[in-house]
Amino acid sequence: MMTMAIEVVSAADRKCACGHTRSHEMVVQEPEYTLWGWILLSVLGISAKPDHIVFRCTKCRQKLGVSRDPALLDRQVNAGAR
């Protein structure tokens, strides 16, 4: 009988194909919006709150995780207003 070891990796420790984690400078936070959010942004020019944030490596474009943390979403809206 063969046993397999299972390694649990948290979302913060996940690495892309390049070896970057969410905290690496090459990983960016990309806001993703609902359809209504896109309408507010593109047609009306109103700053909309993202539905969620995707952490993505800029080199290999691999997604390292998603966050719906309200504090992080608010920070994205405030960063876009500058």
N, C-alpha and C positions, 0 to 999 in steps of 0.2 A: 504494500500500500504506500503510495507516494503522498506526502503532505506538502502543501504550498504555504509559504509565509506570505501574509498579507501586510503590506505597509500602508498605513493611513497617512495621507498627505493633506494638510489643510490647504485651503484656497490661497492663503498668503504665502505658503511655501512651494506652491506649484511652479514648475519651470517650463519655459517654452523650449523649442528645439535648439535655440541659441544658448540656452542655459540661464536666461534672465528670469528674475522673480518680479512680483508686482512692485516692489520697492526700487527696482533698477531704473536708472535715468532713461534707458531706451524703451521703457514701457510707459505708454500714455493712457490717460483716462479719456475715453471717447463717450460723450453723452449720446444716448439714443432716445428718440422722441416718439410719441404716439402720432397717429395721423393728424389729430387736432393740434398737437404741438407743432408739427411741421407747417400746418396752415397758419398758425399764429406767427411763426418765425418768417416764413417766406412771403406771405401775402400781406400781412398786417405789420410786420416788423416788430412785433411784441416779443420780449424775452419770455420764453416758456420754460417751465421746469421740466427737466428730462424725466423720462419714465424710469430709466436705469442708466448706470455707468458701466461700460465695458473696459476692462483692462486689456490692452493689446500691445504686443511687441511691435515696434516700428520696423524692425529688420525682417522678421519672418512672418509678421502679421497674424501670429497665432493668438487666440483669445485665452487669457490666463484667468479669467473670472468675471463675474458680474456682481454689482452691488446696488442695492436699493436703499442704502443708508440715507436717511433724511438730511443729516448734516452734510454729507458728501454731495447730495443733489443740490442743496442750497448753495454750497460753495461754487458749483458749476454755474448756477444762475448769476451769482454775484461776479464771477470771473468774466462772464460774457458781457456784463453790463459796462465793463471798463473800456 
